[in-house]
């Protein structure tokens, strides 16, 4: 396994811990043990040199690896759907013609009302899934607007299917739509506007003007 694969595996283990912690009711002894062990691991991690994501992205400018990705939508440790991020959502993406098709499971740590996913995490999942459309276009862009309409309860611990596609362009604006289904039921829809930017500005280089 590569280092990135090992990192992703560790992140998956931490995600499992987080969701299992939320869905179970351990006694005080186990809670104290968890706190002690996790703090010890945190201390060991805290003395290691920080990852410099900006330096990695700047190094990739002008190469086939921009943006740095293992999944088609940015860094593998990005928020929401990065496999190497322990706080991310479980997302598996495939492509059908001009559509991004994502299998999404919002597990117990993302619960809002009992049995239902928190609306904010549904919106965040849409933000990342629509970002896979940007990855297909190979055009760096930022989210300019994200509108989500909730049509039915979005369940936790159940497979959801999100589909997203490019609907059109208006100068620098990329217009993307998406919907989430639980089985045959559409539970939420999304309209997103992304604003394209020059790769050097995306990577934080000074404006040449």
N, C-alpha and C positions, 0 to 999 in steps of 0.2 A: 504493500500500500504506500502511496505517496504521502508526504507530509500533509497535503491538503485533504486527502482522504481520511487520514487519522484525525485531523482537526474536525472534519465534518462528523466523524463518528463520535468524538467527544461531545460535540455540540448536541447531537441527537440524544446522547445519554443524559445530558443536562436538561433537555426539553422533557424527556420522559420523567425525570425527577420532579420537575416543576409541576407537570400536569398530575402526576400521581400524588404529590403532596397536597394539591388543591382538592382532589377528589376523595382523599382518605382522611380519617380522624385518628391519628396516632396519639398514644398517651404521652404524658409529660416527659418520661424518661427518653423515649425515642426522639421527641422534639429537641430535647437538650443535646442528644447525641448528634442529630443532624446539624444543629447550629454549630456545635464544636467542630465537627469534621469539615463543614463547608467553610467556616472561617479559617481553618488551618490551610485548606487548599487555596483560598483567596489570598492569604498571606504569601504563600509560595509563588503564586502568579504575579503578585504586585511588585516583586523585585526584578522581574524580567523586563527587558527593554520593550517599549511600546511599539506596536505596529504602526508604520507610517503609510496610511492609505493614499494620501496625496502624492507622496513620492512615487509610489507604485503606479498611480494613474499617469503622472507626468512622464514617467519612463516609457509608458505604453503609447504615448501620442505618436501618431505617424506609423504605427505598426499594425499588423493584422490582429493583434490581441486587444485592441481598444474597442469598447470598454472591457476591462479585465473581467472575465466571466467564466463560470463553468455551466451556466444555465441559460444564457441568452438575455439576461436582464441585469447587468451590473455585477458588482462584486459578490463573491460567494458568501461573504459574511455580512451582507447588507441587512438592514432591518426588514422585517415582515416575512420575506421568503428566501432568505439566504441560508443554504444548507449548513454553513459553518457558523451560523449565529444561533446560540442556544435559546434566544427569545423569539425565534421566528415561527411562522405558521407552517404546517406541513403542506407543501405544494409540489405536485408533479405535473410537468408541462409537456405537451406534445403539440404538433402542428397539423392542421388539416386545411389544405388549400391556403386561403388567405386568413384563416382564423387561428388564434391561439386557444388551445383547449387545456384547461387546468383542472386537475383533480385536487380538491382542497378539503382538508379536515380541520375544523376548528375545535380543538380539544378543550378539556374542562377548565383550564386556566383562563380561557377566553369567554367563559360563561357570564352572561348578564343576568336577566331574569332566569328563574329555574328552567333548565333544559334549552335555553335559547342563547345564541351567541350575542355578545355585546355589539351594538351597532357600529361602534368605532372600529372594532377589529374587522368587521365585514368591509367597511370602507377602506381600511388599510390593505386588505387582501385585494380588493379591486384595484387600488393604486398600483400594487406591484404586478398584478396579472396584466393590466393594461400596459405596464412598462415592458412586458415581453414583446409587445407589438413594436415598441421603439427599438428593442434589441434586434428584431427582424429587419428593420429599416436601416440599421447602423447609422443612426443620426442622434447624437447626444441631445437630450431634451430634458426640461424640468416640467413637473406638473404645474400647470397654471390654474386649473380649475377642475374640481371633481364633484360631481353631483350624483348622489345615490338615492334611489327611491326604494323603500322597503315595502314589499307587497304581501309578505307572509312571514311568520316566524322562521328564523334561520336556526336550525338545530345544531347543538354541539355533538361531537363524537359521531357524526354521520357524514358520509361522503357527499360532497357538493361538486357540481361541475360548473366552472366559470368559462365562458367563451367571450373572446374579445377580438375586435377587428378595426382596421382603419376605415373610417367612413368618408374622410375627405381632408382637404388642406385649404387653409386660408393664409397665404404668405408664410409666416413662420409658425403658424398654428397647425397642429396635428389633431384632428377630431377623431376620437376613438369612442366606440360604444361597447358595452359588455352586459352580460346578464349572468345570474347565478341560479342554478336549478338544484332542487332536492328531488331526485327522481324526475318525474315529468312536470313538476310544479316550479314555475319561476318564482323565486322568493325575493329577488332584488334585481334592480337594473342600475346601470351606471353610464353616465356621459362624462368623458374626460377631455380636457384640452391640454395638450402639451405644447411647450414653446421650445423650438429648436434653438440651439446655441452653437457657436464655434467650439470645436473640441478643446482648443487651448483655454478658452474661458471656462468651459466645464471643468477643466482640471485646475483652475485657480491661478493661471498665469496672469500677470498684470495686463490690463487693457493697453494695446500698443499705441492707442491715441493719447 
